[in-house]
Amino acid sequence: MAMKTIMLVCSAGMSTSLLVSKMQKAAAAQNLEADIFAVSASEVDDILGKKNIDVLLLGPQVRYMKAQFEKKLQGKNIPVDSINMQYYGLMNGEKVLEEALKLMDNK
């Protein structure tokens, strides 16, 4: 299975870093090769210019930007969704990873 690249976007990149480490642990437990990282909303364009990603997940603070990101990624076949509030609140890396993988399977 190819490496999965999952980008999480939040307002500053801080709160989401804990979720990233929990998602990385969950991926490791499933023997899944994944590059999971968080960036602030202002860094997205820069990262997209340098890196191919498989899915973009929005933290609750920036979920209002979903349409903007969908427009940006149009034609690139990269699913965009906001992270489930409950999973985010509980920092449930396993569930968020599951959501990301489902999005990739459905694209």
N, C-alpha and C positions, 0 to 999 in steps of 0.2 A: 504494500500500500504506500502511495506517495505521501510525502510530508505534507501536512495540512498547515496553512498559515492563517491564523485567526487574529484579527486586529480589533481591539476594544477601544472605543473612543469615549472619553469623558471630558469634563470641563477642564480639569487641571492635570489629570494623570495620576493623582495620589491615591484616592480611595480605591481605584480600580486595580492598583498594583497588587493588593492583597488577593483580590479575586483572580488575577492572573496566576499568582503562585499556586492557588488552590486548583485552578484549571490544569496547570502543568502537572501537579501531583496526580490528578485524576487521569490525565492522558498517560502518564508513566505507568499507572496502575493497570491501564488497559493496553499496555505496550503499543501505544499510538505515538507515532512520530509527529510532533506538532511544534510549530513556532508560534507561541502565544505571547502577545505583547500589548501594552496599552499606550496610547498617545493622547495628547490633548487635541481638542477639535481643531485648533489652529495649525497643528502639525500634519494633519491628514494629507493635504495636497502634496506636501514635500515627500512623505513616506510613499504615497501611491506612485510618485514619479520614480522611486528607487526600487520598489519591491512589489512582487506579485503576491496578492493576497487571495485567499479562497472565500473569506467571509468577513463582513464588517459588523460588529455588534456595538450598539450604542448604550452607554450607561444612562440611567434614569435622568441625570442632569441635562443631557443633550438629546433626549429622544425627540424633542420638537424639531430637530434638524434632519429627521429621517428623509423627508421628501427631497431636501437639498442634496443629501448624499446619494439617494437613488438616482437623481438627475445626473450627478457627477459621474456615477458608475454605469450609466446607461450604455448598453451594448458591450459591456465588459464581462457580463455573466458572473457578477459578484453579488451574492445576496446580501441585503442590508436588513437588519432588524434591531429592535430595541430589546435589551435584556429584561427578562421577567423581573418585575419589582421585588417580588417575594424572594426569588433566588438571589437577587442582588443584595437585598437587605440581610439575608442569612449568609451571604458570601458562600453560596453553594456552588463551588467550582464544577462539581460533577454534573449537576443539572444544566448549568450554562454551557458546558462543553457538549452535552447531549443536544441542546438546542442548536448549537453551532453546526454539529455534524449533520443533524436533520436538514438544516438549511442547505448545506452543501450537497446532500443527496438529492434534494428536490430541484436543484437549479437546472 
